[in-house]
Structures are given as C-alpha cells and as structure tokens.
Amino acid sequence: MGNTEASTRYRIAPHLAWRLVDDQTLVMDLTNKQTYEFNSTASAIWHMIFLQNQKHEQGGGWTKEVVLTPLLQVSNADPRHVGRQVDEFLAECVARGFLLQEGREA
C-alpha cells in the first residue's frame, strides 16, 4: 500500500454504523451485514476520522493531514511510522468501501 495523496479528500461511507467498545471499534457494513473489529491503533485512527468527518461533512470531505496531525500530537511514536499506519489504514478502508474518496461513490 503506497502513500496516499496529501490532497485526496475522504468521507465515511453512508452505509456504515459503528460503536466504540472499550478501546476497540466495531464497524458494521449495512449493505452486507458484515461486522469488522478494529484494534486499538485502528480505533484511534477511526475516531479521528469520525471527528473530521463531522467537521467537514458539508465541505467535501477531509484530507489525511487533518487526521494525522492530532494523532502525532498524542503519540510518542516515530512520525513516519504513524504516517505509514494512517496511509495503510486509509487505503484498507477505501478498498473495503468504508471511506469514499472525493469524486467517487461506493
């Protein structure tokens, strides 16, 4: 999974429901009724995605940077490592249809 474009804009697909349970997130794809469980790292990224999605819902989505910046502020990890984790998570979410990229529909 390569680097995501810094200018790519995302939004959460409308066919998802999710719940935070302890430090894990459960996501249900309402189209196929499958449930996915995110570990604590993925849950932290998803929480930032959710917050940015709410902020930018009417503005055409959000970029990777607005998710990455707050994560870097609370993480002691190498910023390159955190950036790679976010890139990989975004790519996986796009591939699974959890996130829509600007100009694309699920």
N, C-alpha and C positions, 0 to 999 in steps of 0.2 A: 504494500500500500504506500503510494508515494505521498509527497507533501500535498496538502490541499492548497488551492489558490487562496491567497490572503484576501482577495476581493470577492470571493464566492460568498453569496448570501444564502442563508438557510432558514427554514422554519419547520416546526414539528408537523408531521403529517396529521390531518384531522381524524384519521381512523384509529388513533391510539388512545388508550386510557392507561393510567399508571398510578401507583401508590408507593410511597416510601415506607418500608418496614424495617425498623432499626436502622442499620447503615446500608441496607440494600434496597434496590428499586425493582419493583415488579411492573413490567410493561405488557399490556395485552393489545394485540393486533385485533381489532374488532371485525376485520374482514374475514379472517380465517380462524379466529378464536384461539390462537396460539398465545401462550404466556412465556415471557422471557424474564430471566432474573439477572440483574446487573450486580457485579461485586461492588465493594465499597469505592474503588477507584472510578469505575464506570458510573456509579451512582453520583459521585461528586461532580463529574463532568455533566451528567444528565441534569442535575439540579441547576447548574449554571446555565445550561441550555434552556431549561424551563423558565428561569428568571429572565433571560434575554428574549425569549420568545414572547413573554408577556409584555416586555418593554417595547419591543419592535414589531408587534403583531400587525399594526396598521401601516408600518413603514417599509414593507418589502423585505422583512427578514433581518438577519444579523450575520456578522462575519465571525470567523474563528477567533479573531483577536479579542472581541468583547467577551468571549468565553474564557480564553486563555489568560488574559491579564489578571482577573480576580483569583484564578487558581494559582498563579505564580505568587501572588501576594500572601497566600496562606500555606504555601508548600516550601519545604526545605530542600526539595529535590532539585537536581540539575535542570535548569530551564529548558535545555534541549530535550531532555528525557520527557518532561511534562508536555512539551510541544509535540513530540512524536506520539505520545499516548493520545493526545487530543486529535491529532491527524488520523491516527488509526481508528479511533472511536467514531469520528465523523464519517470516515469512509465506510466503516461497517454499518453505521446507521443509515447512510444513503443507500447502500447495497440492499439492506433489508427493507427499505421503504419507510423507515421511522422518521427520516428527515427528507424534506424536499429542498432541492436547490433552486435558486431563483430562475424563473422561466421554465421550470419543469414540474410536471404533475405526476403523482404516483399512479 
